[in-house]
């Protein structure tokens, strides 16, 4: 009487995770599901929304058993890495609040406010290198339960505008938004963030922390108490393109150019503000009461003046397009007197001429 029916599609499968218990694990969730008469094709359709890729896989249940195949499918890389677009497709009535979180642009602070108001889908869960399988399944349970009581789903992480469009989270009913920061201060903040993480005594060590310690040769975090070593590391971090990419804001919002970023934001009706207006915007747009918070703030190991003239010249060179974008958005915000701009408000005839002049320069 209480035996669970096998889920016949992705939505029914995700709904099954309401009963996932982290302390018991995945096997306990599947133990009482009725699998009578099922084949590999049924499992593929339920877990992946498709048929098996080969005739051999279509008969996989004969070799390994249907219950084992069901478990393997849920533990597969495909199920995990494609969870976000499949979740969006499975619940088409949910309106996505898609936050384009440019690193070191107040995104962590904004999310600290919004994850307590909306069902929250933090997209780092889909990366097997950034979290355990058990944590992923628990996150699936949470988002399924939370989204049952809201028409919105807040999707956040370091995802580009193009990624949201590819996932299906940039539909007409969805709302995309972003915050941008003055490019040079963003670079200094990014360097300080990496230094802060490398000095962290956290256990277990986060994958990115371990990677940075390896890349920059920081075998002992105590070295970061030496001022000379900090300055040497800061200059090295700054010039590592994998850690401090050129024109990163424009890359998150478009094709790496200011003009391309603006064109993409106009097409997708993206709402944008800058850090100077961020407190007012968060108050007006999201009803944030305390606008003095600074989630994920880094220790200020270095300031702009600590970098050499050559380093500062390098900063300006690798943020040329970001500087055009930031200045352009700030001028448009000043002209409108608003805390944010959205879509077509980013571009009019004078603004288009302004961008053409900037491109020619």
Order of alpha helices (4+ residues) and beta strands (2+ residues): alpha-alpha-alpha-alpha-alpha-alpha-alpha-alpha-beta-alpha-beta-alpha-beta-alpha-beta-alpha-alpha-alpha-alpha-alpha-beta-alpha-alpha-alpha-beta-alpha
